[in-house]
Amino acid sequence: MYTHIFNLNKGLWRLLQQESDDPKAVVTNPVLEDLLFCRPPTTMKKPQLDGSVALKEWRGSRWWAGLKSCVDALCLFNIAVTEESKARTMTAPFRSLIEDYSRYLKSFELFLDRSSQHQCMQDFIHNTLPDILGSIGGGRPVFNVMGVGSGAGEIDLEMLAQLHMKHPQVKVDNEVVEPSTDMLHKYKGLVSKTPNLDYINFTWNKMTASEFEKHWQDENLGEKMDFIHLIQMLYYVKDPEATVSFFRSLLDEDGKLLISLVSGEGGWGKLLRTYRAAHCNTEINQCVTIGDIKTFLDTKDIPYTKYVLQSHMDITECFTEGDEVGELLLDFLTDVVEFSKNAPEHLKKGVLDLLRHPDCSKQVDGRIIFNNNLEVLVVES
Ligand SMILES: C[S@@+](CC[C@H](N)C(=O)[O-])C[C@H]1O[C@@H](n2cnc3c(N)ncnc32)[C@H](O)[C@@H]1O
């Protein structure tokens, strides 16, 4: 049960930092400090680890009011670990969208339809990527390429086409790492109806990134890669930095690793920092932005080049109560299954206010256009 408390602490910590006048002082509260650092609370004895004690201590503390309002606002009231509240916690109102894969797919496809996400990626692929791909491969006759979290393959095939234009004589061994059967099916369908792909040999790995890493190590596959891409997928892994390190370790000398994620500066950055952090599923890192990856690369002195991709998303329907499109888009933005049905009114209002705030969106011809800017990092081997 304590994992529930610990799972909350990342979000709570960020909120407490925002709520408190003196964020550092929060750490001096021993219970919060324990929670913050994911330790069993040292201030409580084992038999008393029932949460009601924690609650009592917190109630007495000067942080309680702030904590309560944060927790209250986020509907995460079940930090008290009584049997009754345990039952309530188990039926907690928020379920991560990725846990309902068919709804996730629906809202992701709608997001692609309502946003310029693929368009800005395609502009990047046509205008910028060719120069990047020009320097890879060391003149070898066969290039090893890998797409991780490739989805339905539209972006992958665009990139492979540019690679072919740049290196027309070269054959390509293309590893696809994608856990979704549905996505792989769509990708294979796209391959079968796309002409002139004879230069590519596809290997399909129905696996997550970490399953693939294990498979690679178990099979002792020592092959080196010329080009690997992780496009909009690091949100779904437990440890984005370790994932980046593993895939970078597969690069050949002149190989490149391309990573794309939402920008920490645009609407997503604001949304993730303010609301989503509070109910992030800590098993995976849905709150990761390109800023986090840059910080990691900088601390390790790993060279990379950054590109900003301007993108937007029409979220107007999110503001029409009961609109099916709006609800699916809201689910995508909050990463919560049926957010508008499950969130309490004040939280819903907070999210909607934030979404239309100038930090996140602007009004164009009566439509509300969310800043969906992405960034791409091209990491050296
Ligand atoms: C947002 S989509 C991006 C798809 C594609 N790269 C694009 O840009 O259109 C994320 C993809 O990552 C896949 N995915 C989810 N969890 C994953 C994991 N742990 N490892 C690898 N891929 C994952 C999903 O199935 C989905 O196809």
The ligand as a Tripos MOL2 file, in Angstrom:
@<TRIPOS>MOLECULE
LIG
   27    29     1     0     0
SMALL
NO_CHARGES

@<TRIPOS>ATOM
      1 C1          2.9480    8.1260  -29.7390 C.3       1 LIG1
      2 S1          3.1930    6.6430  -30.5940 S.3       1 LIG1
      3 C2          4.4330    7.1190  -31.7580 C.3       1 LIG1
      4 C3          4.4100    6.2950  -32.9950 C.3       1 LIG1
      5 C4          5.3390    6.7520  -34.0910 C.3       1 LIG1
      6 N1          6.7240    6.7460  -33.6830 N.3       1 LIG1
      7 C5          4.9090    8.1170  -34.5940 C.2       1 LIG1
      8 O1          5.5990    9.1040  -34.3290 O.co2     1 LIG1
      9 O2          3.8620    8.1930  -35.2260 O.co2     1 LIG1
     10 C6          4.1120    5.6880  -29.4410 C.3       1 LIG1
     11 C7          4.3920    4.2810  -29.8970 C.3       1 LIG1
     12 O3          5.2390    3.6690  -28.9260 O.3       1 LIG1
     13 C8          4.7610    2.3460  -28.7200 C.3       1 LIG1
     14 N2          5.1840    1.9210  -27.3710 N.ar      1 LIG1
     15 C9          4.4800    1.9690  -26.2250 C.ar      1 LIG1
     16 N3          5.2030    1.4850  -25.2040 N.ar      1 LIG1
     17 C10         6.4040    1.1420  -25.7220 C.ar      1 LIG1
     18 C11         7.5920    0.5730  -25.1620 C.ar      1 LIG1
     19 N4          7.6740    0.3050  -23.8600 N.pl3     1 LIG1
     20 N5          8.6360    0.3260  -25.9780 N.ar      1 LIG1
     21 C12         8.5570    0.6250  -27.3040 C.ar      1 LIG1
     22 N6          7.4540    1.1690  -27.8760 N.ar      1 LIG1
     23 C13         6.3960    1.4260  -27.0950 C.ar      1 LIG1
     24 C14         3.2630    2.4330  -28.8910 C.3       1 LIG1
     25 O4          2.6870    1.1700  -29.1840 O.3       1 LIG1
     26 C15         3.1500    3.4240  -30.0260 C.3       1 LIG1
     27 O5          3.1540    2.7900  -31.2750 O.3       1 LIG1
@<TRIPOS>BOND
     1     1     2 1
     2     2     3 1
     3     2    10 1
     4     3     4 1
     5     4     5 1
     6     5     6 1
     7     5     7 1
     8     7     8 2
     9     7     9 1
    10    10    11 1
    11    11    12 1
    12    11    26 1
    13    12    13 1
    14    13    14 1
    15    13    24 1
    16    14    15 ar
    17    14    23 ar
    18    15    16 ar
    19    16    17 ar
    20    17    18 ar
    21    17    23 ar
    22    18    19 1
    23    18    20 ar
    24    20    21 ar
    25    21    22 ar
    26    22    23 ar
    27    24    25 1
    28    24    26 1
    29    26    27 1
@<TRIPOS>SUBSTRUCTURE
     1 LIG1         1 GROUP 0 **** ****
